[in-house]
Every structure is written in structure tokens, then in C-alpha cells.
């Protein structure tokens, strides 16, 4: 459902900040971009605007991991055959692991914009997947401290990424959960999660370009949201990786439960 009112510059900046934080912290950006306007009484401008903000977080990903992408591109043409083969394998893993989410996004796009936006569903997914993130991290042994995962783990994380189409799941949260379950350390799981986010974010942004003019958001206002999402996104990426080097996911689980309770209480009062 698209909004009838115009979005202000301040609202776009606030939503960009929320996108930059919640896309990379394991707290679900899709839930926040829908729930926050509802709680504040702002018009919701549709999933096209939400995806537009992902151009900001895509920029954040490229800034934060430019060296990784540059090295992968350079190593493809390395004279050392082992180095070149490893780079090609990594590109292939990222591409193949992105396919499940791409298919899910294409097939379930209409459902994602309607039925899956249910606030009770989002309260449930925030809680359930927040618990899974915390619990898996506590019980799963670490078998790989750093570096890129193998084919099995990358595919597990790729299929997990497809589940994040449901608001409240959290793309970063569910892929990190999958990576930890496969034996990656917190930091290694987070880094590959962010690399995996890059192609799917780019693809989703391209698909929604044609719908941007229909969401009632002017170009300057949209750009303000994108820029704020990019700036905050870079800070969130660096902050999360630093945090995961010394702490776990309990704080994020508590926050997700608290947000779910806010949703439940708000719905109860409106009933």
C-alpha cells in the first residue's frame, strides 16, 4: 500500500538512519521501515522506497569492503593459477549463494508487500529469529575463525538469506545465524554475510527503479534518505564487526524482544 501524503526531508533522513543501522545490525531493516512510520503516524510509502534506501546501504557495503572486492577482481587475473582459481571459486560461491534469495524475491514479491507486512507476524519473527541468533551462537562450536567459507556453508547462508524476505527475520541476522551453525566465527560469518548482501541488494534496487516515481517521494528527499543510509551503514558495519570480536548477540535479542512487545502493546491498545 502506497502512502497518499508527501514525505518530508526529516522523515527521509530518519528512515535512512534507521535503514543504515537495521540493515547491518541483526534487528531487521524491513520491520523497522514499516513499524517505525506506523508507530509515529507517518505515511508508509511502500516497499519501493524501502528498496531505494538499500542503494544507500549498497554504497555502504562497497565503501566498507572495497578492498575485498578489489582483491577478488584483481586475483582473477593473477599469474599464480592457485590464486586465480581461488578468486574464481569465491565469485562463483557468492553468485550461486545469491540465487535462492533472488528467486524468492521474484516469486514472493507481491506477498511480501501485502500479507507478510502483518504486524503480529513481524512481532513473532523478531522474537523467534532473535532467539535463534542468540541460541545458535551460544551452542555452535567455532571451526573456522576467519576467511571465506566453503561451498557447503556459503549455500547454507544463501538459502537462509532467502528467508529474510519475511519482515522481522533480518537478512544479516539469519545469515549470521546460518554461518555460526556451520562453524564460522561471529566475525567470519558477519563478513561473508555482508559480501553476500552486495549482489542481492544491487539486484533488488535495479528491479525497483521503475517504481520510484510512484511512491510520492521527491528526488531530493529520496537522495537525503539514501545518503543518510550510506553514512550510518558504514558506521554500523564497522561497529558490528568490532562488537562481534568481543561480544555476542544477547543485546540484539533483548532489543528484538522489546520491539516485538512494543508492537504487541500498540496493537492491543488499538483493538
C-alpha positions, 0 to 999 in steps of 0.5 A: 500500500502506497502512502497518499501524503508527501514525505518530508526531508526529516522523515527521509533522513530518519528512515535512512538512519534507521535503514543504515543501522537495521540493515547491518545490525541483526534487528531487521531493516524491513520491520523497522521501515514499516513499524517505525512510520506506523508507530509515529503516524507517518505515511508508509510509502511502500516497499519501493522506497524501502528498496531505494534506501538499500542503494544507500546501504549498497554504497555502504557495503562497497565503501566498507569492503572495497578492498575485498572486492578489489582483491577478488577482481584483481586475483582473477587475473593473477599469474599464480593459477592457485590464486586465480582459481581461488578468486574464481571459486569465491565469485562463483560461491557468492553468485550461486549463494545469491540465487535462492534469495533472488528467486524468492524475491521474484516469486514472493514479491507481491506477498511480501508487500501485502500479507507478510507486512502483518504486524503480529507476524513481524512481532513473532519473527523478531522474537523467534529469529532473535532467539535463534541468533542468540541460541545458535551462537551460544551452542555452535562450536567455532571451526573456522575463525576467519576467511571465506567459507566453503561451498557447503556453508556459503549455500547454507547462508544463501538459502537462509538469506532467502528467508529474510524476505519475511519482515522481522527475520533480518537478512544479516541476522539469519545469515549470521545465524546460518554461518555460526551453525556451520562453524564460522566465527561471529566475525567470519560469518558477519563478513561473508554475510555482508559480501553476500548482501552486495549482489542481492541488494544491487539486484533488488534496487535495479528491479525497483527503479521503475517504481520510484516515481510512484511512491510520492517521494521527491528526488531530493528527499529520496537522495537525503534518505539514501545518503543518510543510509550510506553514512550510518551503514558504514558506521554500523558495519564497522561497529558490528564487526568490532562488537562481534570480536568481543561480544555476542548477540544477547543485546540484539535479542533483548532489543528484538524482544522489546520491539516485538512487545512494543508492537504487541502493546500498540496493537492491543491498545488499538483493538 
